[in-house]
Amino acid sequence: MTTATHEETLGFQTEVKQLLHLMIHSLYSNREIFLREMISNAADACDKLRYAALDNDALYEDDSELRIEIEHDPAAGTVTVRDNGIGMNRAEVIENLGTIARSGTAEFLKQLSGEQQKDAKLIGQFGVGFYSGFIVADDITVRTRKAGTPVGEGVEWHSKGEGEFTVADVERPAHGTEIVLHLKENAREFADDFRLQSLVRKYSDHIDVPVRMPRVETDKDEDGKPVEGSEKTVWETVNEATALWVRPKSEISDDEYKAFYKHVAHDFADPLTWSHNKVEGKLEYVSLLYVPGRAPFDLYERDGARGVKLYVQRVFIMDDAEQFLPLYLRFIKGVLDTRELSLNVSRELLQQDPKVEKIKSALTKRALDMLGKLAKDKEAYQGFWNAFGSVLKEGPAEDFANRDKIAGLLRFSTTHTDSATQDQSLADYVGRMKEGQGKIYYIVADSFNAAKSSPHLEIFRKKGIEVLLLHDRIDEWLMSHLTEFDGKGFVDVAKGDLDLGEVEGEEEKKAQEETAKAKEALVKRVKEALGEQTQEVRVTHRLIDSPACVVLPEHEMGYQMRRIMEAAGQPLPEVKPILELNPAHPLVERLESADGDAFTDLAHVLLDQAIIAEGGHLDDPAAYVKRLNALLSA
C-alpha cells in the first residue's frame, strides 16, 4: 500500500456546506440519482480525454479503451465507480471537490429554505453532481491522476461530508478517477448487483461510454457442472453504450429521451418536450434539443453557461457551445453532432466559421417550431411560459428574421381576463378584435395592478376594446421592437393622440371636436398656471371616471423604461408630459369655476395626481401635499 504524502485538511466552501446539508436532508426520496450523477461525471471525463488525445494520443498511456467500471462489496457496504478518463491534478481536485465555481451560487442558496419538497425542486435547478454521493454515503474517498502526469502525482481526496476534507499526494498507476462510497446503514440496498445494474439501465443506458460491472464465470465439466476452483471475474457491459442521438428516432423510447436529457442538463426533472433531427445534404449534422421543465437558477445571468453539447463525428468537443443558438434561447439544452467542423475547433474558430451561422439559423428555427408545437397544449405551454417567457421576450430585438414567429409565441395579460397570468396570445387578441378596430392596443406599467387600474383604459372598457396589460420590466423594450402582428400595428394607449379608428362613429368625433373648442379658454388658463411643467394641455375623451391623465409624445421613451435607464445610471433628457382633462368630471368643472390661488392649486394637484397614477415620481411631493391640504380645508 502506497503511503500518502503532502496531506492537508481543508474546509469546504460555505456554499458547499449549505448544499450538502440540504441534499442530505431534502433528497432522500430521490437518492438513487447519485449513481446517475457519478456515471455522468465519469462519462464527461472520458469525453474530455478523447478530445485532448486528438492532439496528443500519448495521454491514453496505452489504455485507449475508454470505460466506466462499477464494483460493490456488500460485506464492506461500499460502491466504487471508476473511469479511465482525463483525471484531475491536486489543484483541480481542490477546486472541483471543495468549491462550487458557478456565478450566482450564493444568491441561489439563499432560496433553499422551507419545506423539503420545495428544497428538492430548487436543488434540481442547480444540479447536484459529485456531492450527490453524500445522499447515500457518510464517507467518500476519491483517488485520481490526470492523464499525462507522472505516477507519483496521484491525489487522494477524502471527506465525511461535514465541514472539511483532506487531500494527499499518492502514487497511482492508472490515470482517471476512482470514487469509493462508504454507504450509510440505511443505503446498503445499493451494494447489490441487481440494484446497481437496474439503475444503470434506468438512468445511464444512453451513455456512449461502456459501463461495466464484474461477473463471475465458472468453467463447466462434460455434465454441465461447475468446475471447482475455475471461477474468474470478467467485466460485462450493462448499458447500451451507443450515442443516443445517432440512433433512429423510431428505436428510442420517451423514457430514453428523458434519461438522456437529465444527463446533458444535469437535472432530475423531465423535459417539457424535445426535437430530434438529422440533416443531410449541404450541411450534415444531428441535433437533439430539449426544453427544460423549469428554469435554472442562473437563467437571467446572461454571461452564465449556456448552449448545446458539441460533438464532431461523435467526438466530444465542448460543453455549452453557445454559438449555435441565440441568447434568447439560452434555456434550450441538448446535443449537436456535426461533420462540418474540424476536430480541433475552438470557441474562437466557431465565431469565424460561416457554417456555424447556417447551423445556428437552422437550429433556431427548429427550436421555435418545437415551441410552436408545444403551444398547442395550452397547459404545458403555460408551464413553459411561466418559466421562460421573460427570456423569450428578448427575441424580437435580437432576431429580426424570426420576429414574427417569436411574436406568435408570446403571451400577455389582457383586459379580456383581467388576470395577472400571462396566458393570452396575440392571435387570441386579434381573434377578439372589435369590428372596425385596426390596431392592437397595449399599456405598460410597473405592476399588473397599476396597468389594470390605469385611467387610460377607461374609454377602452366602455367601448369593449381589449388592451394588453404589460407589466414585466422588459415589456416596453420588447414593444419598441414589435411593429405589427398579423398586419395590425401596435399602439401604446398612454402615448400620443387617441385614435380608436372606425370603432368611433362620426357623430362621436364631431362631438369631441365641439367639446375641445368649447374648452379652449380653460385649457389656456391651465397651461399658463402650470407653466413649463407640461408640454401641452388638452381635453380628452379617453377618460370616463378620472379627472385627468398624462400622456407622452408618441415616440418618446415611456416611464417604465426611463426608470430602468436612470437606475442604471444612464442620464436622460427631461420629458414634459401632456396633461389631458376630462371635461365632464366634477373636479374639472370645479376647476373651470375657480380663480386665483385655488385655480392654480387645483391645476397642480390634477397634474400631480395624473403623474402618480402613471407610476411617476413627483419632483416636489411636499408641495403636492400642501396644495391638497389647502383644497381640502377650503
TIMIZA-150322 format. One record per residue: x negated, y, z of N, C-alpha, C in turn. Coordinates in steps of 0.2 Angstrom, whole numbers, plus 5000, padded with zeros to 4 digits. Example, Ala and Ser with C-alpha at 12.3 -4.5 7.8 and 13.67 -1.06 7.14 Angstrom:
BEGIN
493449725039493849785039493449845039/493649895035493249955036493650005039/
% end
This chain:
BEGIN
499649945000500050005000499650065000/499750114995499350174995499550225000/499050255003499150295009499250365006/499850405008499950465006499450515009/499350565005498850625007499250685005/498950745008499150805007499950815009/500150785015500850785016501050855020/501550875018501850935021502550935022/502850965027503550965028503851035027/504351045023504651105020505351105022/505651165022506351175024506751185017/507351155017507751165011507951245011/508051265005508351325004509051335007/509251385009509851395013510451375009/510451385003511051364998511051284998/510451254998510451184998510751155004/510551185010510851165016511651165016/511851225013512651235013512951175008/512651165003512851124998512851055000/512351035004512350965007512850955012/512951005016513450995021514150985018/514251025013514951025010515050965006/514550945003514650874999514750815003/514350815009514350755013515050755017/515350815018516050815021516650825017/516550845010517050855006517150805000/516650774999516650724993516750654994/516950635000516950565002517350524998/517950544996518350514991518050504984/517650544982517350544976516550514976/516450474981515750464982515350424977/515750384973515450344968515150374963/515250444962514950484957514250494958/513950474964513250484965512850444960/513050384958512750344953512750374946/513250404944513350434938512850494937/512750534943512350594943511550564943/511450514946510750484946510550464939/511050424936510850404929510850464924/511250514925511250564920510550604921/510350614927509650644928509150604925/509150534926508650494923508650494915/509250494912509350494905509050564902/509150614906508850684904508150684904/507850644909507150644910506850604904/507150554902506950514896506950554890/507550594889507650634883507050684883/506850714888506350764888505650734887/505550674889504850634887504850624880/505450594877505450584870505350644866/505550704868505450764864504750784865/504450784871503750804872503250764869/503450694868502950654864502950664857/503450704854503350714847502750754845/502450794850501850824849501250784852/501450744856500850704860501150634862/501050584858501350524859500950484865/500350514867499950484872500350494879/500850534879501250544885501650484887/501750434882502050374883501650324888/501050334887500550294891500650224890/500750204883500850134881501450104884/501950144885502550124888503150164885/503250154878503750204875504450174874/504550114877505250094878505650124884/505950174882506250214887506850174890/506950184897507450144900507550174907/508150144910508350164917508450094920/508150084926508250024930508650034936/509049994938509449994945509349934948/509149934954509049874959509449894965/509549834969509949844975509649784980/509649804986509449754991510049754997/510449704997511049705001510749705009/510249665010509949655017509749725019/509349755015509049815017509549875017/510049865013510549915012510249975007/509949955002509650004998509850004990/509850054987509950054980509450094977/509050074972508450104969508650124961/508550184959508650204952507950234950/507750204944507050224942507150234934/506650274932506650284925505950294923/505750284916505050304914505050364909/505450414912505450474908504950524910/505050584909504550634910504150644916/504550624922504250634929504150704931/503950714937503850784940503150784943/502850844943502250854947502450884954/501950894958502150924965502550984965/502351034961502751094961503451084959/503551044954504151034951504650994956/504350954960504750914965504950964970/504551014972504751054977505351104975/505251124968505651174965506351134964/506351074961506951044959507351004965/506950984970507250954975507350984982/507151054982507151094988507551154987/507651174981508051234979508551224974/508951274973509451274968509351344964/508951334958508751394955509251414949/509851434952510451454947510651524950/510751564945510951634947511651634950/511851674955512451674957512651614962/512151574964512251524969512551544975/512151594978512351614985513151644985/513251684980513951704979514451654979/514251604975514751544974514851504980/514351494984514351454990514751494995/514851554995515251595000516051574999/516151544993516851524992517051454995/516551424996516651354999516751345006/517451355007517651355014518351335014/518651315019519351295020519451225019/520051205016520251135015519751095011/519651035013519150985010519250975002/519950975001520150964994519951024990/520051084992519851144989519051144988/518751124993517951124993517751084987/518051024987517850974982517951004975/518451034974518551064967518051114966/517851154970517351204969516751174968/516551124972515851094971515851064964/516451044962516451014955516251064950/516451124951516251184946515551194946/515251174952514551194952514051134949/514351074950513851014948513450994953/513550924955513150904961512450884960/512350844954511650824953511350784958/510650794959510250744964510550744971/510850794973511050804980511650754982/511950734976512550684977512350624981/511650604980511450544984511550544991/511650604994511750605001512450595003/512950594998513550575000513650505002/513150455000513150385002512550365006/512050405005511350385009511250435014/510950415020510650455025509950465025/509650435020508850435019508750425012/508350475009508150465002507450475001/507150424997506450434995506350434988/505950484985505850494978505150484977/504950444972504250434970504250454963/503750494961503750514954503050534952/502950534945502250564942502450584935/502150644934502350674927501850644922/502250624916501850594911501250634909/500750594908500150634905499650654911/499850644917499450664923499050604926/498550614930498150554932498650524937/498450454938498750414943498850434950/498250474952498250494958498650564960/499050584955499450644955500150624956/500350564958500950554960501250594966/501850594967502150634973502750594976/502750594982503250564986503650614990/504350614989504750664992505250624997/505350645003505750615007506150655012/506850635013507250685017507850645020/508050665025508650635028509250675027/509250725022509750775020509950815026/509550835030509750885036509350955034/508850975038508651035037507951045033/507650985032506950985029506850925025/506250925022506050865018505250865018/504950815017504250805016504050795009/503450815007503150805001502450785002/502250724999501550704999501250674993/500650684992500250654986500150584987/500350544981500250474982499950444975/499650384975499450354969500050324966/500250334959500750304956500550284949/500550224948500350194941500850214936/501450214937501950224932502150294932/502250324926502550384925503350384926/503650434927504350434928504550444935/505150424937505450444944505750384946/505650364953506050314956506350344963/507050334963507450364969507650304973/507450294979507750244984508250274989/508850254988509350274993509450224998/509450245004509550205010510250215012/510750175011511450185011511650195018/512150235019512450235026512850175027/513050155033513350095035514050095032/514350145031515050145028514950145020/514350145017514250145010513950085008/513850035012513549975010513849935004/514449955002514849924997514449934990/514049984990513650004984513049954983/512849924988512249874987512549804985/512949804979513249744977513149744969/512949694966512849684959513449704955/513949674957514649684953514849754953/514849784959515049854960514649904956/513949894956513549934953513649934945/513649874943513749864935514449894933/514949884937515649914935515549994935/515150024940515150094940514650114934/514150084932513850094926514250094920/514650044919515150044913515650094914/515850114920516350164920516150234919/515550254921515350324921514750334915/514350284914513750294910513650244904/514250214902514150174896513950204890/514050274889513850314883513150334883/512850334889512150354889511750314884/511350354880510950314874510350284876/510150284883509550254886509850194889/509550134888509750074891509750074899/510250054902510250054909510249984911/509749954914509649884915509649874923/509949804924509949784931509649714930/509349694936509049624936509549564937/509349514933509749454933509349394934/509449344939509049294940509249234935/508849204931508949154927508549084930/508849034928508648964931508648914925/508048884924508048834919508448774921/508748744916509248684917508848624914/509048564918508748504915509248474910/509148414908509548374902510248374904/510348364911511048364913511448424914/511048484913511348544914511248574921/510848544925510748564932510148604933/510248654938509648704939509048664941/508448684938507848654940507548694946/507448664951507148694957506548724956/506448794958505848824958505748864951/506248854946506148884940506448954939/506748984945507049044945506549104943/506849144938506449204936506949264935/506649324936507049384935507049414928/507549424925507549464919507949524919/507849574915508249634915508749634910/509349644912509949644907510249714906/510349734900510649804899511349794900/511649844904512349834906512749894903/512449944899512849994896512849984888/513250024885513250024878512650044875/512250094878511650114876511550134868/512150164866512150194860512450264860/512150314857512350384857513150384855/513550404860514250404859514450444852/514150504851514350544846514250514839/513750464838513650444832514150384830/514550364835514950304834515650334831/515950294827516550314823517050334829/517450384827517950404832518450344834/518650304829519150254830518950204835/518250204836517950154841517850184848/518050244849517950274855518550294859/518650264865519250274869519250344872/519850364874519850434878519450434884/519450374888519050364894518350374892/518150354887517350354885517250434883/517650464880517550534878517550574885/517950564890518050594896517350584900/517150524900516550504904515950544901/515950544894515350574891515350654893/515950684893516050754895515750764902/515850724906515650734913514850724913/514550684909513850684908513550744906/513850774900513450834897513650894901/514250894904514450964908514250954915/514050904918513950894925514550914929/515150894927515750904930516050834932/516450834937516850774938517550774937/517750834934518450834932518550824924/519150794922519150784915519250844911/519050844904519050904900519850914898/519950974896520650984893520750944886/520250954882520350924875519650924872/519550894867518950884863519050884856/518450894852518450884845517850854842/517850794839517350754837517350764829/516750784826516750794819516050784816/516150744810515550734806515550764800/515050804798515050844792514450814788/514650804781514150784776514150824770/513650834767513650874761513050924761/513150994760512551034760512251044767/512751034772512451034779512650964782/512250934786512350864789512250874796/512850864800512750864807513350834810/513350814816513850784820513950834826/514550854828514750894834515250854838/515150864844515750844849515750894854/516350934853516450994858517050984862/516951004868517451004874517651064877/518251074879518551124883518651104890/518251124894518251104901518951114904/519151084910519751094913519751144918/519151174920519151234924518551274923/518551334925517951374924517351364929/516751364926516151354931516051414935/515751414940515651474945515351534942/514851514937514451574934514751594927/515351584925515651594919515551674917/515551714922515551784920514851814920/514351774921513651794921513451784914/513451834910513351824903512651804901/512151804906511551784904511451714907/511951684910511851614913511851564907/511651504909511551444905512251434901/512151424895512751404890512551374884/513051344880512851324874512851244874/512751214868512851144867512151104868/512151044869511551004870511350984863/510751004861510551004854510050934853/510250904848509850844846509650854838/509150824836508950824829508850754828/509250724823509250654822509150614828/509650624833509650584839509150594844/508650644842508150654847508250724851/508350714857508450774861507950834860/508250894859507850954858507850994864/508551014866508551064871509251064874/509351084881509951094884510151164882/510851184883511051254882510751284876/510851254870510751294864511251344862/511151404865511751454864511751484857/511351464853511351494846511851474842/512251414844512751384839513451404841/513551444846514251464847514151544850/514651584848514651654850514751654858/514651714861514651724868515351714871/515851734867516551724870516751654870/516351604867516551534868516051504872/515751534877515251514881515451454886/516151444886516351394891516351324887/516251324881516351264877515651224878/515751154880515251114881515251064876/514651024875514650974870513950954867/513950924862513350904858513350914851/512750944849512650944841512050904839/512150864834511650824832511550834824/510950864822510950884815510250854812/510350854805509750834801509450894798/509750954799509551014796508951054799/508751034805508151064808507551024809/507051054810506451014812506350984819/506050934820506050904827505650954832/505250994829504851044834505151114834/505851114833506151184833506151214840/506051274840506051314847506651364847/506851394852507351444853507251504848/506551514848506351574843506551554836/506351494834506451474827507251474826/507551454830508351444829508651514828/508351564830508651634829508451654822/507951624819507751644812507951594806/508251544808508451494803509151504800/509251524794509951534791510351474792/510151414792510551354793510951364800/510651394805510951394811511551434811/511551494807512151534807512651504803/512551464798513051424795513351374799/512951334803513251294808513651324813/513351384816513751424821514451444818/514451464812515151484809515651424809/515351364807515751314806516051284813/515551284818515751264825516251314828/516151374827516651424830517351414827/517351404821518051384818518351324821/517851274821518051204824518351214831/517951254835518251274842518851304842/518951354838519551394838520151354836/520051314831520551264829520751214834/520251194838520351154844520851184849/520751254850521151284855521851294852/521851304845522551314842522951254843/522651194842523051134843523251124851/522751144855522951144862523551184864/523551244861524051294862524751264861/524851214857525451184855525751154862/525351134866525551114873525551164878/526151204879526151264882525851254889/525951204893525751194900524951184900/524751144895524051134895523651194893/523951234888523551294886523551344892/524151344896524151394901523651384906/523451324907522951304912522251324909/522151324902521551344899521551424900/522051454898522051524898521951554905/522251524910522151544917521351544919/521051494916520351484917519851524913/520051534907519551564902519851624898/520451644899520751694895520351754895/520151784900519751844900519151844896/518851784895518251774891518451774884/518951744882519151734875519351804873/519551854877519751924876519151964873/518551934874517951964872517851954864/518251904862518151884855518251934849/518851974849518952014844518352064843/518052084848517452134847516852104845/516752034846516152004844516151964838/516751954835516851904830517351934825/517151984821517652014816517951964812/517551914809517851864804518351824807/518351814813518951764816519451804821/519451874820519851914824520551894824/520851884818521551864818521651794821/521251754820521351684823521351694831/520851734833520751744841521451774843/521651824839522251864842522851814843/522851764838523451714839523351674845/522751674848522651634854522751674861/522751734860522851774866523551774869/523551784876524151784880524151844884/524851864885524951934889525551924894/525551974898526151984902526552034898/527152034898527552074895528252094899/528552144896529152164900529752114898/529652064894530152014892530251974898/529751954902529751914908529651954914/529352014914529152054920528752004925/528351964922527951914927527251934926/526851924931526151944930525751884927/526051824926525751774922525651794915/525051784912524951804905525151734901/525751734899525951674895526351684889/526351754886526651764880526151784875/526251754869525851764863526051824859/525651844855525851894850526351874845/526351804844526851784839527551784843/527551764849528151764853528451834853/527951884854528251954854528551974847/528151964842528451984835529051944834/529151884836529751854835530351884839/530251924844530751954848530852034846/530452054841530552124840531252154838/531352214840532052234838532052254830/532652254828532752274821532552344820/532152354815531852424814531252444817/530952394822530352404826529752384821/529352424820528752414816528052404819/528052424826527452424830527452374836/526852354838526852314844526652364850/527052374855526852424860526552394866/526052424869525752404875525552464879/525452444886525252494891524652454895/524152494896523552474900523552504907/523452464912523452494919522952444923/522852474929522352434934522652374937/523352364937523652314940524252294936/524552234937525152214934525752264937/525752274943526252314946526252384944/525652414943525552484940525852484933/525652434929525852434922526652424922/526952374926527652364926528052424928/527752464932528152524935527952594932/527552594927527452654923528052684921/528052754922528652794919528652794911/528052774908528052774901528552714898/528752664902529152614900529852624900/530052684903530752694904531252694898/530952724893531352734886531352664883/530852624884530752554881531252514884/531352514891531852474894532552494892/532652554891533352574889533452554882/533052554878533152534871533052454870/532852424875532752344875532152334871/531652374870531052364867530452334871/530152274869529652244873529052274873/528652274879528052304879527552264882/526952254880526452214883526152244889/526052214894525852244901525152214902/524652264900523952244900523652264907/523352214911523052234917522452204919/522052174914521452144915520952204914/520352204917519852254916519652264909/519652204905519352204898519952224893/520552234896521052244891521052304886/520852364889520852424885520252414880/519752384882519152374877519352324872/519752274874520052224869520452264864/520952304866521352334861521052384857/520452414859520152454854519852414848/519852354848519552314843520152264839/520752274842521352244838521752294835/521752294829522152354825522852324823/522952264822523552234820523652164821/524252144821524452064821525052054817/524952014812525551994808525752054804/525352104802525452164799525752214803/525852204809526052254814525552294818/525552354818524952394821525152394829/524652414833524752414840524752484842/525152504847525252574849525252574857/524852614860524752624867525252674869/525752654873526352704874526152754879/525552754881525352814886524852864882/524852854875524452904871524852924865/524652994864524953024858525753034858/526053054852526753064852527052994852/527652994855528052934855528452934849/528452874845528752864839529052794839/529752784840530052724840530252704833/530052734828530252714821531052714820/531252664817531952664815532352634820/532052624826532452604832532952664834/532652724833533052784835533352804829/534052824830534352854824534252924823/534452954817534353024815534653064820/535253054823535553094827535153104834/534853054836534453054842533853094841/533553094835532953134833533153204833/533753214830533953284829534053314836/534353274841534553304847533853314851/533353274850532753284853532453354851/532453364845532153424842532553484845/533153484846533553544848533353554856/533353494859533153504867532453534867/531953514863531253544863531253614862/531753634857531753704855532053744861/532553714864532953754870532453764876/531953714877531553724882530853754881/530753784876530153814874529953864879/530353904882530153954887529953924893/530253874895530053834901529353804900/529253774894528553744893528053794893/528153854890527653904890527553924897/528053934902527853954909527453904912/527653844911527253784915526553784912/526453794906525753794903525353854906/525653914907525253964910525153954917/525653924921525553914928524953854929/524853814925524353754925523653774922/523753824918523053854915522653794912/522053794913521653744910521653674912/522153654916522153584919522453544914/522853564909523153524904522953544897/522953504892522853514885523453544882/524053524885524653544882525253524886/525853554886526453544890526953534885/527453484885527953474881528553434884/529153444882529653404884529653334880/529953284884529953214881530553184881/530653134877531253094878531053024880/530453014882530252944884530352934891/530552984895530752974902531452974903/531652924908532352924910532452934917/532052904922532152914929531552964932/531052974928530453014931530453084929/530253124933530253194930529753214925/529153184926528553204921528153144921/527653144916527153094915526553134911/526053104911525453124907525253074902/525053104896524853054891524153084888/523853044885523153064882523253064874/522753104871522753104864522653034861/522953024855523052954853522352914852/521852954851521152914850520652924856/520952954861520552964867520452904872/519952894875519752834880520252844885/520552784887521052784892520752784899/521252794904521052804911520652744914/520852684912520552624914519852614912/519752624906519052624903518652674905/518852734906518552794909518252774916/518652744920518452724927517952674927/517952624922517452574922516752604920/516852644915516252684912515852724918/516352764921516052804926515752764932/516052704934515752664939515052634937/514952634930514352604928513852664927/514052724929513552774929513552814922/514052794918514052824911514352894911/514052954910514353014910514853024904/515453054906515953054900516153134900/516353154894516653224894517353224897/517453284900518153294903518653294898/519253254900519853254895520453284899/520753334896521353364899521953324896/522353304901522953264899523553314896/523953284893524553314890525153304895/525453354898526053344903526653344899/527053294900527753294897528253294902/528753334901529353344906529953314903/530353284908530953254907531453314908/531753344903532253404903532853384907/533053324908533653304911533553284918/532953294921532853274928532953334933/533253314938533453374943532853414945/532253384946531653424948531453474942/531553454936531353494931531853554930/532553534931533053584932532853634937/532653614943532453654949531853694947/531353664943530853704941531053764937/531453754932531753804927532053864931/532353844937532653904940532153934946/531653904947531153934952530753994949/530354024953529954084951529354084956/528954134955528354144959527954084961/527754084968527354034971527753964970/528353964971528753904971528753874964/528753914959528653884952528053854951/527453894953526853864952526653804956/526953804963526853744967527153684964/527753694962528153634959527853604952/527553654948527253634942526653594943/526253614948525653574950525853504953/526353504957526553444960526753394955/527153414950527353374945526753344941/526253384940525653364936525353314940/525253324947524853284951525153214952/525853214953526253154953526153114947/526153144941526153104935525453074934/524953114937524253084936524153024941/524453024947524452974952524852914949/525352924946525752874943525452834938/524952864934524552834929523952794932/523852804939523252774942522652814942/522752884940522252934940522052954947/521552994948521253024954521353094954/521553124959521653204959520953234961/520753284958520153324960520253354967/520853374968520953414975521553384978/521553324981522153294985522353334990/521953374994522153414999522653474997/522453504991522953554988523553524986/523553464984524253424982524653424988/524353394993524753385000525053455002/524653505002524853575004525453595000/525453594994525953614989526553574991/526453504991527053464993527453484999/527053495004527253515011527653575011/527353625007527753685006528453685003/528453634998529053624994529553594999/529353545003529753505007530053545013/529653595015529853635021530253695018/530353705012530653775009531353765011/
% end
